[in-house]
Amino acid sequence: RGHLVLLDSGISVNRADPTDGRTLLASAAHAGSADVTDLLLSRGADPLISDHQGQTPLTLSARQGHVRVLGMMLDWARGLELEAGMGMVEHADSEGWTALRSAAWGGHTEAVHLLLDAGADVDGCDAEGRSALRAAAWGGHEEILLTLLDHGAQVDKVDREGRTPLIAAAYMGHREAVEILLDHGAEVDLADGDGRTALSVAALCVPTAAGVKGYGEVASLLLERGADPGHRDQDGMTPLLLAAYEGHEEVVELLLEAGADVDESAGPHAAAASAAVTPLLAAAAMGHSATVGRVLFWGAAVDGIDGEGRTALSLAAARGSVEVVRALLDRGLDENHKDDLGWTPLHAAACEGHRGVCAVLTERGSMARVGEMDIEGRTPLILAAQEGHCGTVRLLLDRRSLIDHRAYDGHSALSAAALEGHAEVVELLMRRGTDTDVRDAEGRPLLYLLVLEGHLDMAALIMEKGGVPLESRDGEGRTALHVASWQGKLEAVGLLLSNGADPNTQDGEGRPPLHSVAWRGHVEPGRLLLEVRGVNVDLACRQQGATALSIAAQEGHANIVAMLLERGANPDHIDKYGRSPVKVAGKRGHFTIVRLLESYGAKPYSVRLPPSNTRSPRSPTVKSPSSACSGSNGARAGLHHGASTSTSSASCSPGSPGSTAEHFHSIQSSQTSSSTAHSQATVQTVPADSLSFTQQIQQHSLPRCRSRHSTLPPPSSAHGSLHGTSHRSQCPKASPPPPTLCTVTAMVHDSEKPYEGSPAGLDYPSKHKPPRLIQEERSQYGGGRWNSVMASLGVTPGQDGPKNRDSLPMGYPYQLQSPAQRETWEENRKMSITPGSPCVVAMTTTDPQLNLKQAIKLQFEGPTSAALYKRETPL
């Protein structure tokens, strides 16, 4: 009556539930309500409407076995045209289930009869090729099997995986279904796509509570009907091996009685690891003690090994089966046998944490040795500690296992447990007195490794328990604090400092942790280091003399630079190459840092001339130290391209506050001046055209005790002959000032072709000469005079190279070398200029004692100089 009220209220009879798409008719059919179904059909409900899963009222009633409702649906289908009616009967849902297959799977015999009488296809399949007969065999519905077979169903019809109804019935352990199919002509040894027959799957299946007895009966029936007990699948597995793996003791017995070989193996068709597996090894590996006993009773060989060299005892120990281990020990198996990895049964049990097996193997009367090592030098104790098996570790320690044994990688039980984060094992080992100063094969200490891997909780635990050396170093002298600083781990830096780590500790190159944060730009770790009392911000590395400020300036880390300056870092520190933080920052283009350094009192940055865009060489620009003098006001003159001297109010004192930038602008202004100005100094200035490149270098390389104002004869402008008069600069009662700037142009690489054996001429093997240079002065002097001047500087004459279109030699015929010894090729590489274009090179020599070798090295530093500070070796 309630349904009538709903329908009379105007609700559509075909209204569907939005959640599952089922109509009122589909819901009634699924529930088996025949009266409601009849009412809805009389009101015009459409039985062809499917829900979201493609199920119609007919398929829903067939799946549930509601025969009366199914009959109503079939009667309604008969009223349609033949094609439409059959389409309704053969309709399949989204998973391919037809009404007949659904009824057969559910065991609804009467529904199957109704559908077959309505013309349903007895061999109709879903998308996977599974028919109604296979569904009935899977469910073990004998009556439906007989009905379908009587209606002509194919007994050996296979699905897409090659499985027949017989294989499905055997897999599920349905003996009666197997017998029906065999009686109707099913082939007993027909294999599926994996090469398995009905006997193979009967041996493979894990017994259920309902079918535990059926598997033995199915195997027995199949063997009686002629099934092959030695059949191998595609993996080389026989029914006996499969039954042994699954622990089917009864099936194993039947197969052995049928003639199966108790020591058969998987053979060459199997994977390498299982090729030599026998039934005993298979049962032992799975811990099936009853099956192990059965194959041992049938005379299985106990000395067999698998493809990885493991015996049955090793496999049983790894599984943790105490019963199997005892049974095999009673049969005399070697408890110290090693597999291909060098593992004994005790290694296998310890790694898996099977404390009971370890106890059996190490108990009195057993010969298992707790100190045996595998191929990597690890003992069972190390394996147990690495896996975090605290109980097993305690047992092995009680059995006198060496607590501080080191594997070949240098790790002990402590480091193995700590690096895996097993705190309980670490505490146990430390209570037992283990050595905490552990290093791996690369010499890295435990605390170093914990910080490197990010195990800070474990690092804190070890430091809390005491005994771990905070200053332990790796092969390059780096500590855990170096590691934390390099990685920028603020928590790790704080942890180490709070436990007393020294912020001034230096590695083998003399680099403290501050250098690491300066390299990487880690602001917060750097701030933490600088807050420690007593930290030395001006520690310099040994090789290049760089401080943290120098490195941060080079790398462009302005925040680090600011912090270091606030903590009192020296902004004018000079490294071993004469470079200050201002210079290295300027060379890398970090002008914000340059201004920051200058604001803290650093000497102003030396402005350089920009690189030329032409290859034609120019006359060198020289600021001769002989142009400085003393007087009432003092004068400093700069010459450029032979220009006359100009007056300057700058003092001649070496400590004059006048910046190089101001001096540069004064030189520029002197070039545009139309009048010739004369210096008020009492000394004579040397014209720029009078100075050759070698004379400039020679002048800057003179020792302090010698006069830097030696006679420099200018060359003849016409024929290159020397002038007869000399120009000697005089500066009475005044020590010569140190050279400040020597800017040399007209230096060009021979870039016509790359050097032999080097890519693009950048790498120079030891058998080749370094880059050659062009000097304009070469064409102004006679050969003898030029050679004598260069010889005085330790430069060896060579052969003239080819000429370019400007009649200048393309190959510089001299090889630079110091007066003491020849430059190494590696040093010449560092000195080289970028090939292919002329460039302007500034040489700033702040140290008056700078020798020729250092002067040359500094002169040839380009914007991408190879003499940048050496980065730390990666961790």
URKA-V207313 format. One record per residue. N is the residue number from 1. RES is the residue in one letter. OMEGA is omega in radians with two decimals (NA if undefined). Layout:
((N/RES/OMEGA) (N/RES/OMEGA))
//
This chain:
((1/R/3.12) (2/G/3.13) (3/H/3.11) (4/L/3.12) (5/V/3.13) (6/L/-3.13) (7/L/-3.14) (8/D/-3.13) (9/S/3.08) (10/G/3.11) (11/I/-3.14) (12/S/-3.12) (13/V/3.14) (14/N/3.13) (15/R/-3.08) (16/A/3.04) (17/D/-3.09) (18/P/-3.09) (19/T/-3.11) (20/D/3.09) (21/G/-3.11) (22/R/3.07) (23/T/3.09) (24/L/3.13) (25/L/3.13) (26/A/3.12) (27/S/3.12) (28/A/3.13) (29/A/3.13) (30/H/3.13) (31/A/3.14) (32/G/-3.14) (33/S/-3.09) (34/A/-3.10) (35/D/3.13) (36/V/3.11) (37/T/-3.14) (38/D/3.14) (39/L/-3.11) (40/L/3.09) (41/L/3.13) (42/S/3.12) (43/R/3.05) (44/G/3.10) (45/A/-3.09) (46/D/3.14) (47/P/-3.14) (48/L/-3.14) (49/I/-3.13) (50/S/3.13) (51/D/-3.09) (52/H/3.12) (53/Q/3.10) (54/G/-3.10) (55/Q/3.09) (56/T/3.06) (57/P/3.14) (58/L/-3.13) (59/T/3.11) (60/L/3.14) (61/S/3.12) (62/A/3.14) (63/R/-3.11) (64/Q/3.12) (65/G/3.10) (66/H/-2.98) (67/V/-3.09) (68/R/3.11) (69/V/3.12) (70/L/3.11) (71/G/3.10) (72/M/3.14) (73/M/3.14) (74/L/3.09) (75/D/3.12) (76/W/3.13) (77/A/3.13) (78/R/3.12) (79/G/3.11) (80/L/3.01) (81/E/-3.02) (82/L/-3.09) (83/E/3.14) (84/A/3.13) (85/G/3.11) (86/M/3.07) (87/G/3.10) (88/M/-3.13) (89/V/-3.09) (90/E/-3.12) (91/H/3.10) (92/A/3.13) (93/D/-3.06) (94/S/3.12) (95/E/3.08) (96/G/-3.12) (97/W/3.00) (98/T/3.13) (99/A/-3.12) (100/L/-3.14) (101/R/3.11) (102/S/3.14) (103/A/3.14) (104/A/3.13) (105/W/-3.14) (106/G/3.13) (107/G/-3.12) (108/H/-3.01) (109/T/-3.09) (110/E/3.10) (111/A/3.09) (112/V/3.12) (113/H/-3.14) (114/L/-3.11) (115/L/3.10) (116/L/3.11) (117/D/3.12) (118/A/3.07) (119/G/3.13) (120/A/-3.14) (121/D/-3.06) (122/V/3.13) (123/D/3.11) (124/G/-3.05) (125/C/3.02) (126/D/-3.10) (127/A/3.13) (128/E/3.11) (129/G/-3.10) (130/R/-3.06) (131/S/3.10) (132/A/3.13) (133/L/3.10) (134/R/3.12) (135/A/3.12) (136/A/3.11) (137/A/3.10) (138/W/-3.14) (139/G/3.13) (140/G/-3.12) (141/H/-3.01) (142/E/-3.08) (143/E/3.12) (144/I/3.07) (145/L/-3.13) (146/L/-3.14) (147/T/-3.13) (148/L/3.12) (149/L/3.11) (150/D/3.11) (151/H/2.99) (152/G/3.12) (153/A/3.12) (154/Q/-3.03) (155/V/-3.13) (156/D/3.12) (157/K/-3.05) (158/V/3.04) (159/D/-3.08) (160/R/3.10) (161/E/3.10) (162/G/-3.07) (163/R/3.13) (164/T/3.03) (165/P/3.12) (166/L/3.12) (167/I/3.13) (168/A/-3.14) (169/A/3.12) (170/A/3.13) (171/Y/-3.12) (172/M/3.07) (173/G/-3.13) (174/H/-3.06) (175/R/-3.09) (176/E/3.11) (177/A/3.10) (178/V/-3.12) (179/E/3.11) (180/I/-3.11) (181/L/3.10) (182/L/3.13) (183/D/-3.14) (184/H/2.97) (185/G/3.12) (186/A/3.14) (187/E/-2.96) (188/V/-3.08) (189/D/3.07) (190/L/-3.03) (191/A/3.11) (192/D/-3.11) (193/G/3.10) (194/D/3.14) (195/G/-3.09) (196/R/3.09) (197/T/3.10) (198/A/3.11) (199/L/3.12) (200/S/-3.10) (201/V/3.07) (202/A/3.10) (203/A/-3.06) (204/L/-2.94) (205/C/3.07) (206/V/-3.09) (207/P/3.01) (208/T/-3.12) (209/A/-3.10) (210/A/-3.02) (211/G/-3.09) (212/V/3.13) (213/K/-3.03) (214/G/-3.07) (215/Y/3.08) (216/G/3.14) (217/E/3.10) (218/V/3.13) (219/A/3.12) (220/S/3.14) (221/L/-3.13) (222/L/3.09) (223/L/3.10) (224/E/-3.13) (225/R/3.00) (226/G/3.12) (227/A/-3.10) (228/D/3.13) (229/P/-3.13) (230/G/-3.12) (231/H/3.14) (232/R/3.07) (233/D/-3.09) (234/Q/3.10) (235/D/-3.14) (236/G/-3.09) (237/M/3.07) (238/T/3.06) (239/P/3.14) (240/L/3.11) (241/L/3.12) (242/L/3.13) (243/A/3.11) (244/A/3.08) (245/Y/-3.07) (246/E/3.11) (247/G/3.12) (248/H/-3.04) (249/E/-3.11) (250/E/3.12) (251/V/3.09) (252/V/3.13) (253/E/-3.14) (254/L/-3.12) (255/L/3.09) (256/L/3.09) (257/E/-3.14) (258/A/3.06) (259/G/3.10) (260/A/-3.12) (261/D/-3.08) (262/V/-3.14) (263/D/3.14) (264/E/3.14) (265/S/-3.08) (266/A/3.06) (267/G/-3.01) (268/P/-3.12) (269/H/-3.10) (270/A/3.04) (271/A/-3.05) (272/A/-3.08) (273/A/-3.07) (274/S/-3.08) (275/A/-3.08) (276/A/-3.10) (277/V/3.07) (278/T/3.08) (279/P/3.11) (280/L/3.12) (281/L/-3.14) (282/A/-3.14) (283/A/3.13) (284/A/-3.14) (285/A/3.14) (286/M/3.08) (287/G/-3.14) (288/H/-3.04) (289/S/-3.13) (290/A/3.13) (291/T/3.07) (292/V/3.11) (293/G/-3.11) (294/R/-3.13) (295/V/3.04) (296/L/3.10) (297/F/3.14) (298/W/3.01) (299/G/3.13) (300/A/3.10) (301/A/-3.06) (302/V/-3.06) (303/D/3.13) (304/G/3.10) (305/I/3.13) (306/D/-3.09) (307/G/3.11) (308/E/3.07) (309/G/-3.10) (310/R/3.06) (311/T/3.08) (312/A/3.13) (313/L/3.10) (314/S/-3.13) (315/L/3.12) (316/A/3.11) (317/A/3.10) (318/A/3.10) (319/R/3.13) (320/G/-3.13) (321/S/-3.12) (322/V/-3.11) (323/E/3.14) (324/V/3.13) (325/V/3.12) (326/R/-3.14) (327/A/-3.13) (328/L/3.05) (329/L/3.10) (330/D/3.11) (331/R/3.04) (332/G/3.11) (333/L/-3.08) (334/D/-3.13) (335/E/3.12) (336/N/3.10) (337/H/-3.13) (338/K/3.09) (339/D/-3.07) (340/D/3.09) (341/L/-3.09) (342/G/-3.13) (343/W/2.95) (344/T/3.03) (345/P/3.12) (346/L/3.04) (347/H/-3.09) (348/A/-3.14) (349/A/-3.13) (350/A/-3.14) (351/C/3.13) (352/E/3.10) (353/G/3.13) (354/H/-3.06) (355/R/-3.14) (356/G/3.11) (357/V/3.10) (358/C/3.12) (359/A/3.12) (360/V/-3.09) (361/L/-3.08) (362/T/-3.12) (363/E/-3.10) (364/R/-3.10) (365/G/3.08) (366/S/-3.07) (367/M/3.14) (368/A/-3.09) (369/R/-3.07) (370/V/-3.10) (371/G/3.14) (372/E/-3.12) (373/M/3.03) (374/D/-3.06) (375/I/3.08) (376/E/3.09) (377/G/-3.10) (378/R/3.06) (379/T/3.05) (380/P/3.13) (381/L/3.14) (382/I/3.13) (383/L/3.13) (384/A/3.12) (385/A/-3.14) (386/Q/-3.14) (387/E/3.06) (388/G/-3.14) (389/H/-3.01) (390/C/3.14) (391/G/3.11) (392/T/3.09) (393/V/-3.14) (394/R/3.13) (395/L/-3.11) (396/L/3.06) (397/L/3.09) (398/D/3.11) (399/R/3.00) (400/R/2.98) (401/S/-3.10) (402/L/-3.03) (403/I/-3.06) (404/D/3.11) (405/H/3.13) (406/R/3.01) (407/A/-3.10) (408/Y/3.07) (409/D/3.08) (410/G/-3.06) (411/H/3.03) (412/S/3.09) (413/A/-3.13) (414/L/-3.10) (415/S/3.11) (416/A/3.12) (417/A/-3.10) (418/A/-3.11) (419/L/3.06) (420/E/3.06) (421/G/-3.12) (422/H/-3.03) (423/A/-3.10) (424/E/3.12) (425/V/3.13) (426/V/3.14) (427/E/3.11) (428/L/-3.12) (429/L/3.13) (430/M/3.05) (431/R/3.13) (432/R/3.03) (433/G/3.14) (434/T/3.12) (435/D/-3.10) (436/T/3.13) (437/D/-3.08) (438/V/3.12) (439/R/3.07) (440/D/-3.07) (441/A/3.11) (442/E/3.10) (443/G/-3.14) (444/R/-3.10) (445/P/-3.05) (446/L/-3.12) (447/L/3.07) (448/Y/-3.11) (449/L/3.14) (450/L/3.10) (451/V/-3.14) (452/L/-3.11) (453/E/3.09) (454/G/3.12) (455/H/-3.04) (456/L/3.10) (457/D/3.13) (458/M/3.08) (459/A/3.11) (460/A/3.13) (461/L/-3.11) (462/I/3.11) (463/M/3.12) (464/E/3.14) (465/K/3.08) (466/G/3.04) (467/G/-3.13) (468/V/-3.12) (469/P/-3.13) (470/L/-3.06) (471/E/3.07) (472/S/-2.99) (473/R/3.04) (474/D/-3.09) (475/G/3.12) (476/E/3.06) (477/G/-3.10) (478/R/3.12) (479/T/3.08) (480/A/3.12) (481/L/3.03) (482/H/-3.12) (483/V/-3.12) (484/A/3.14) (485/S/3.13) (486/W/-3.13) (487/Q/3.12) (488/G/-3.12) (489/K/-3.07) (490/L/-3.12) (491/E/3.14) (492/A/3.11) (493/V/3.12) (494/G/3.13) (495/L/-3.11) (496/L/3.13) (497/L/3.14) (498/S/3.10) (499/N/3.01) (500/G/3.11) (501/A/-3.08) (502/D/3.14) (503/P/-3.13) (504/N/3.14) (505/T/-3.06) (506/Q/3.11) (507/D/-3.09) (508/G/3.10) (509/E/3.14) (510/G/-3.08) (511/R/3.07) (512/P/3.10) (513/P/3.11) (514/L/3.10) (515/H/-3.13) (516/S/3.13) (517/V/3.09) (518/A/3.09) (519/W/-3.00) (520/R/3.13) (521/G/-3.14) (522/H/-3.00) (523/V/-3.03) (524/E/3.04) (525/P/3.10) (526/G/3.11) (527/R/3.13) (528/L/3.11) (529/L/-3.10) (530/L/3.13) (531/E/-3.14) (532/V/3.14) (533/R/3.09) (534/G/-3.14) (535/V/-3.12) (536/N/-3.06) (537/V/-3.06) (538/D/3.05) (539/L/-3.09) (540/A/3.08) (541/C/-3.01) (542/R/-2.98) (543/Q/-3.07) (544/Q/3.11) (545/G/-3.11) (546/A/3.01) (547/T/3.09) (548/A/3.12) (549/L/3.12) (550/S/-3.10) (551/I/-3.14) (552/A/3.10) (553/A/3.12) (554/Q/-3.07) (555/E/3.07) (556/G/-3.14) (557/H/-3.03) (558/A/-3.13) (559/N/3.11) (560/I/3.12) (561/V/-3.12) (562/A/3.14) (563/M/-3.13) (564/L/3.11) (565/L/3.10) (566/E/3.13) (567/R/3.02) (568/G/3.10) (569/A/-3.10) (570/N/-3.10) (571/P/-3.12) (572/D/3.12) (573/H/-3.14) (574/I/3.14) (575/D/-3.06) (576/K/3.07) (577/Y/3.11) (578/G/-3.09) (579/R/3.06) (580/S/3.07) (581/P/3.12) (582/V/-3.09) (583/K/-3.10) (584/V/3.08) (585/A/3.14) (586/G/3.13) (587/K/3.11) (588/R/3.09) (589/G/-3.14) (590/H/-3.02) (591/F/3.02) (592/T/3.10) (593/I/3.09) (594/V/3.13) (595/R/3.12) (596/L/3.12) (597/L/3.13) (598/E/3.11) (599/S/3.08) (600/Y/3.03) (601/G/3.11) (602/A/3.08) (603/K/-3.04) (604/P/-3.13) (605/Y/3.13) (606/S/-3.12) (607/V/3.13) (608/R/3.03) (609/L/3.13) (610/P/3.13) (611/P/3.12) (612/S/3.12) (613/N/3.14) (614/T/-3.14) (615/R/-3.08) (616/S/-3.10) (617/P/3.13) (618/R/3.09) (619/S/-3.10) (620/P/3.04) (621/T/-3.00) (622/V/2.92) (623/K/-3.05) (624/S/3.08) (625/P/3.13) (626/S/3.14) (627/S/3.12) (628/A/-3.12) (629/C/3.07) (630/S/3.12) (631/G/-3.12) (632/S/3.13) (633/N/-3.04) (634/G/3.11) (635/A/3.06) (636/R/-3.08) (637/A/3.05) (638/G/-3.11) (639/L/3.14) (640/H/3.09) (641/H/3.07) (642/G/-3.13) (643/A/3.11) (644/S/-3.09) (645/T/3.10) (646/S/-3.13) (647/T/3.12) (648/S/3.12) (649/S/-3.11) (650/A/3.13) (651/S/3.09) (652/C/-3.13) (653/S/3.11) (654/P/-3.12) (655/G/-3.12) (656/S/-3.12) (657/P/-3.12) (658/G/-3.07) (659/S/3.08) (660/T/3.13) (661/A/3.11) (662/E/3.13) (663/H/3.12) (664/F/3.14) (665/H/3.10) (666/S/3.08) (667/I/-3.14) (668/Q/-3.13) (669/S/-3.13) (670/S/-3.13) (671/Q/-3.08) (672/T/-3.11) (673/S/-3.14) (674/S/-3.13) (675/S/-3.14) (676/T/3.13) (677/A/-3.14) (678/H/3.13) (679/S/3.06) (680/Q/-3.13) (681/A/-3.11) (682/T/-3.11) (683/V/3.07) (684/Q/3.07) (685/T/-3.11) (686/V/3.13) (687/P/-3.11) (688/A/-3.13) (689/D/-3.11) (690/S/-3.06) (691/L/2.99) (692/S/3.12) (693/F/-3.11) (694/T/3.12) (695/Q/3.08) (696/Q/3.13) (697/I/3.13) (698/Q/-3.12) (699/Q/-3.11) (700/H/-3.12) (701/S/-3.14) (702/L/3.07) (703/P/-3.14) (704/R/-3.05) (705/C/-3.13) (706/R/-3.13) (707/S/3.06) (708/R/-3.06) (709/H/-3.12) (710/S/-3.10) (711/T/3.14) (712/L/-3.08) (713/P/3.12) (714/P/3.11) (715/P/3.08) (716/S/3.14) (717/S/-3.07) (718/A/-2.99) (719/H/3.10) (720/G/3.13) (721/S/-3.11) (722/L/3.05) (723/H/3.14) (724/G/-3.12) (725/T/3.13) (726/S/3.12) (727/H/-3.11) (728/R/3.12) (729/S/-3.14) (730/Q/3.09) (731/C/-3.02) (732/P/3.05) (733/K/3.09) (734/A/3.10) (735/S/-3.09) (736/P/3.12) (737/P/3.09) (738/P/3.12) (739/P/-3.10) (740/T/-3.09) (741/L/3.06) (742/C/-3.10) (743/T/-3.04) (744/V/3.07) (745/T/3.05) (746/A/3.06) (747/M/-3.02) (748/V/3.03) (749/H/2.95) (750/D/-3.01) (751/S/3.13) (752/E/3.11) (753/K/3.12) (754/P/3.13) (755/Y/-3.10) (756/E/3.09) (757/G/-3.13) (758/S/3.13) (759/P/3.09) (760/A/3.09) (761/G/-3.08) (762/L/-3.13) (763/D/-3.05) (764/Y/3.06) (765/P/-3.05) (766/S/-3.09) (767/K/3.13) (768/H/3.14) (769/K/3.10) (770/P/-3.13) (771/P/-3.14) (772/R/-3.04) (773/L/3.09) (774/I/3.09) (775/Q/3.14) (776/E/-3.10) (777/E/-3.12) (778/R/-3.10) (779/S/-3.06) (780/Q/-3.11) (781/Y/2.97) (782/G/-3.07) (783/G/-3.10) (784/G/3.14) (785/R/3.14) (786/W/-3.12) (787/N/-3.13) (788/S/3.11) (789/V/-3.12) (790/M/3.12) (791/A/3.12) (792/S/3.11) (793/L/3.14) (794/G/-3.12) (795/V/-3.06) (796/T/3.12) (797/P/3.09) (798/G/-3.12) (799/Q/3.12) (800/D/3.10) (801/G/3.12) (802/P/-3.13) (803/K/2.99) (804/N/-3.05) (805/R/3.04) (806/D/-3.14) (807/S/3.06) (808/L/-3.13) (809/P/3.13) (810/M/3.12) (811/G/-3.12) (812/Y/-2.96) (813/P/-3.12) (814/Y/3.11) (815/Q/-3.09) (816/L/3.05) (817/Q/3.14) (818/S/3.10) (819/P/-3.07) (820/A/-3.10) (821/Q/-3.08) (822/R/3.09) (823/E/3.03) (824/T/-3.12) (825/W/3.12) (826/E/3.11) (827/E/3.09) (828/N/3.07) (829/R/3.12) (830/K/-3.09) (831/M/-2.95) (832/S/3.10) (833/I/3.11) (834/T/-3.06) (835/P/2.92) (836/G/-3.12) (837/S/3.06) (838/P/3.11) (839/C/3.09) (840/V/-3.07) (841/V/3.11) (842/A/3.09) (843/M/3.10) (844/T/-3.11) (845/T/-3.12) (846/T/-3.13) (847/D/-3.12) (848/P/-3.14) (849/Q/-3.11) (850/L/-3.10) (851/N/-3.05) (852/L/-3.11) (853/K/3.13) (854/Q/3.13) (855/A/3.12) (856/I/-3.14) (857/K/3.14) (858/L/-3.07) (859/Q/-3.06) (860/F/3.01) (861/E/3.07) (862/G/3.12) (863/P/3.09) (864/T/-3.04) (865/S/3.07) (866/A/-3.11) (867/A/3.03) (868/L/-3.11) (869/Y/-3.10) (870/K/3.12) (871/R/-3.13) (872/E/3.07) (873/T/3.13) (874/P/-3.11) (875/L/NA))
//
